[in-house]
Structure formats: C-alpha cells, structure tokens
C-alpha cells in the first residue's frame, strides 16, 4: 500500500549528528512505530568556486564525499526573429572537468565509486539571466585490503583534475 499524501520535511539548523524518531502514527486504523535513525548533517558549502572533501561513516562503513562547484558561463544566443535562447543558470565552461579521487590511494586501500551526480545550482535570488554553478558530488566507499594496517593521510596527489581553488582538511583513513 502506498500513499503520496504522507510526507514530512525536517530542516536542520546546525551541522551535527541528530537522532530522529521513533515516530508513532496511525494508518487505516492500524498503529505503527518507526525505528530511530541517526542523521549526520554536514556543514553547508559556500556558493563559490571550490572543491571540498569530507569523510563520513554509516553502519560501520567509511565513505569519502567529494563536492565541487565551478562557475558557469552564459550561453545566451539571439536568433534572427529577435528572440533568444539560453540555459537557465548557464553552462560549465568548455575544458573544465570535475575532480575525482584515484581508485587506489595506497597499497591496501581502494575506493569504489559509490554514487555520483551533477547539476546546476543558482544562488538565492538569482535573476533569469544570472549564471550559477555546475555542481558535482561523488561518494566513494573505502575498501581495505587484509594487508592494510595503520593509517593513510589523503593529499592533493590523490585527486585528479585538481582545480586552482580547493579546501582539503587533513583526512585520515584507518581501518
């Protein structure tokens, strides 16, 4: 059974770990109770050119999250009849590529591309012809080989297509 009418939006004001639930509700005369879940809310990224790398953990599995913003440019063109065409938010400049992490960081640690997506973001209050940013998020699952022991510190050499502006804190990976 599915209902499109039941939905809740939760807005978190601070970056931290939250516990949500359990929730009790009644549906078609039957009572239900949800499990409690933990949600790790990461800090909001600034709306500016940059690259950010963060580490998180879920159910004992470690992940790396690589996010990037690249300033778009306008592709507005005028046509013969006096009209125009353009992409709202602009387009990523030709030749600019999103960064990614190398699959093998060091002997005994591999990264598996868990998920990735990209889209266009526009600042709040942007006008129709204002350009925004091309946004990319890539999530990597950290896989340890049995031979690995100790720790590994991620650095710029582990990133391909490194942009001029980036913010990489000391991210330590250990089994």
C-alpha positions in Angstrom: 0.0 0.0 0.0 1.4 3.4 -0.9 0.2 6.9 -0.1 1.5 10.0 -1.8 -0.1 12.3 0.8 2.2 11.4 3.8 5.4 13.4 3.9 7.4 15.3 6.5 10.2 17.8 5.9 12.8 18.3 8.6 15.2 21.2 8.4 18.3 21.1 10.5 19.8 24.3 11.7 23.3 23.1 12.8 25.8 20.6 11.4 26.0 17.7 13.8 24.6 14.2 14.4 20.9 14.0 15.1 18.7 11.2 16.3 15.3 11.1 14.7 12.4 9.1 16.0 10.9 6.8 16.8 7.6 8.1 15.4 4.2 6.7 16.2 1.4 7.1 13.7 -1.9 5.5 12.7 -2.8 4.5 9.2 -6.1 2.9 8.2 -6.9 2.2 11.8 -3.5 0.4 12.5 -0.8 1.8 14.7 2.8 1.9 13.5 6.1 2.8 15.2 9.3 3.6 13.3 12.9 2.9 14.2 15.2 5.6 15.5 17.7 6.7 12.9 20.9 8.8 13.2 21.5 11.6 10.6 24.9 13.2 10.3 24.3 16.7 8.9 27.4 18.2 7.3 28.1 21.9 7.1 26.6 23.8 4.1 29.1 24.6 1.4 29.6 28.2 0.4 28.2 29.2 -3.1 31.6 29.8 -4.7 34.2 28.1 -6.8 35.9 25.3 -4.9 36.5 21.7 -4.1 35.6 20.0 -0.7 36.5 16.6 0.6 34.8 15.1 3.6 34.8 11.7 5.4 31.7 10.1 6.9 30.7 6.8 8.3 27.4 4.8 8.0 26.8 1.4 9.6 30.5 0.9 10.2 31.4 1.6 6.5 33.6 4.6 5.8 32.9 6.9 2.8 34.6 9.9 1.2 32.4 12.7 -0.2 34.0 14.9 -2.9 32.0 18.0 -3.9 32.8 20.7 -6.4 31.4 24.0 -7.7 32.6 25.5 -11.0 31.3 29.0 -12.1 29.1 28.7 -15.1 29.1 31.0 -18.1 26.2 32.2 -20.1 25.3 30.6 -23.4 22.7 33.1 -24.4 22.3 33.5 -28.2 20.0 35.8 -30.1 18.1 34.4 -33.1 17.0 36.0 -36.4 13.4 36.7 -35.3 14.6 38.8 -32.3 14.2 36.1 -29.8 16.9 34.3 -27.8 17.8 31.0 -26.2 19.8 30.3 -23.1 20.3 27.7 -20.4 19.0 28.9 -17.0 22.0 29.1 -14.7 24.5 28.9 -17.5 26.8 26.1 -18.6 30.1 24.7 -17.4 32.9 26.3 -19.3 34.4 24.1 -22.0 37.5 22.3 -20.9 36.7 22.5 -17.2 36.4 19.0 -15.7 35.2 17.9 -12.3 37.8 16.5 -10.0 37.7 12.9 -8.8 39.6 10.7 -6.4 42.0 8.0 -7.7 40.7 4.5 -7.2 43.8 3.2 -5.5 45.0 5.5 -2.8 47.8 3.4 -1.5 48.6 -0.3 -1.2 45.7 -1.9 0.7 43.1 0.9 0.3 40.9 1.2 -2.8 38.0 3.5 -3.4 34.8 2.3 -5.1 32.7 4.9 -6.8 29.5 4.5 -4.7 27.4 7.2 -6.4 27.8 10.5 -8.3 25.7 13.2 -9.7 26.0 16.7 -11.1 23.6 19.5 -11.8 23.3 23.3 -11.9 22.9 25.4 -8.8 21.8 29.0 -8.6 22.3 31.4 -5.7 19.2 32.5 -3.8 17.5 35.5 -5.5 19.2 34.9 -8.9 17.7 36.6 -11.9 16.6 34.9 -15.1 20.0 35.6 -16.9 22.2 35.2 -13.8 24.7 32.4 -14.2 25.2 29.9 -11.4 27.5 27.0 -10.8 27.9 23.5 -12.1 27.9 21.2 -9.0 29.3 17.7 -8.7 29.0 15.3 -5.8 30.9 12.0 -5.8 30.7 9.4 -3.0 33.4 6.8 -2.6 33.2 3.6 -0.5 36.6 3.0 1.3 37.6 -0.6 0.9 40.5 -2.0 2.9 42.6 -5.0 1.9 43.5 -7.5 4.6 47.2 -6.5 4.2 46.5 -2.8 5.2 47.3 -1.7 8.7 48.0 1.7 10.1 46.6 4.9 8.6 46.7 7.0 5.5 46.5 10.8 5.1 44.7 11.9 1.9 46.5 14.7 0.0 46.3 16.6 -3.3 48.2 13.8 -5.1 45.1 11.5 -4.6 42.9 13.8 -6.7 42.7 14.0 -10.4 41.7 17.3 -12.2 42.5 19.3 -9.1 41.2 22.9 -9.5 43.0 26.0 -8.5 40.7 26.6 -5.5 40.2 23.7 -3.1 39.8 23.1 0.6 41.1 19.7 1.8 41.4 19.3 5.5 43.6 16.5 6.9 41.6 13.5 6.3 43.0 10.4 7.9 41.8 6.9 6.9 42.3 4.0 9.2 40.9 0.5 9.3 
